[in-house]
Amino acid sequence: MVQKAMSPFGELAPNTPASLSDIKKNIYGRYLEEFNVGDIYVHPRQFTVDRSFAQEFATVFMDANPLYLSSEYAKAHGFSDLLVHPLMVFNLALSIGVQNNSEKALANLGYYNAQFLMPVYPGDTLSSRTKILAVDDKGPEKPGIVSVRTLCLNQKNEVVLQYERKIMIYQSNGKPKGNPKPGDASAFFPESKSPELKLPNLKFPTEMKDVTWGHTYFENFKPGQIYVHQNGRTITDEHYQWTYRVGNTHPLHYDKLYSAGISGPMGGEPVVYGGLVFGWLAGMASRDISENAIWELGFTEGYHTQPAFSGDTVTCISRILTTEDKGTEYGIPAGEVQIQFIGLKNIKANDALDKFGADLFLKENDKKKLGKEKIPEKIFEIERRLIIKKQP
């Protein structure tokens, strides 16, 4: 213990002349030429996810799955405690890395091969680190593309999430650069081409069947079904504080002066951070799709096709792609369901399906070669894979 007597200290500024000869302007983030294939960035900061933070995320993002809301329900299924929502884990892992990876980015182009590998519980401390997989430099006049793989680790250095993404970034072209910590190709990075899912021995508490509704068990899903989720969610300026609550430091999402200086569709007002948009969309779908899920295996090929802004109302639609009965492979009767998930803005999901029909389910990046126009109301597309228990 340190003990020291304290006394008041006097004001110095009035009698200290200001000198303008030593001005510091710290600049964060990297331009395209500052990325090197093979570099590993150990991102600064960690987040301990306490119970109130975990439950607040699940409720603010409207998730109906009791695994994220009720410790008693989660324990009855074999988990140690209620689970931290997978999209909270994903948002923290991504956001912690923004300062190194994408604070100078023009856009996040997509998420790929996300795999949730272990439960995260209240009290766990998360950190992340990123490896540069490829740098596609298209010259000084065009933005290039940086491909990265990120690992999210718990306090035991166990990988709880692994995913990839692509980031669009310009060269500096004379703009002042910062002084980021160099990458270290030898840093600890326990990636795997075939990572292993580690779940506890799951249980099947039939006495808790009334905690969820009965229409979201594995047997209820059939390939080809389209679920039109009825409620929308109007995003307000709350997105500013949630951007920083999950640790995202890109000024595009909360700095109006920065946003006003950007031309094009991303300029004007701060853009809602895409990970939050994903969270709200998934939450709105949960009563129809994932209320009886026991694990989110991951997602792949996800894109934010249009930005969202404060005041926009987001809606969503899910299409069942495959169902696969897994017997008791996970310890209880369950199956895997793969879902195409579509996000929209400022149009009701019913109206969007009536207006655009099957075109909603075509990838926006494929529309040009198909001779079709992109859908301006469509803001997000991704495929999810869930483990969903069978009816008791």
Secondary structure, DSSP 8 states (H G I E B T S, - for coil): ------------GGGS----SS------S--GGG--TT-EEE-S--EE--HHHHHHHHHHTT---GGGT-HHHHHHTT-SS----HHHHHHHHHHHTHHHHTTT-SEEEEEEEEEE-S---TT-EEEEEEEEEEEE---TTS-EEEEEEEEEE-TTS-EEEEEEEEEEE---TT----------TTS-----SS-----------GGGGGGS-TT-SGGG--TT-EEE----EE--THHHHHHHHTT---GGGT-HHHHHT--STT-SS-B--HHHHHHHHHHHHTTTTTTTEEEEEEEEEEEE-S--BTT-EEEEEEEEEEEEE-TTTTSSSEEEEEEEEEEEESS-HHHHHHHHGGGGGS-GGGTTTTT----TTEEEEEEEEEEEE---
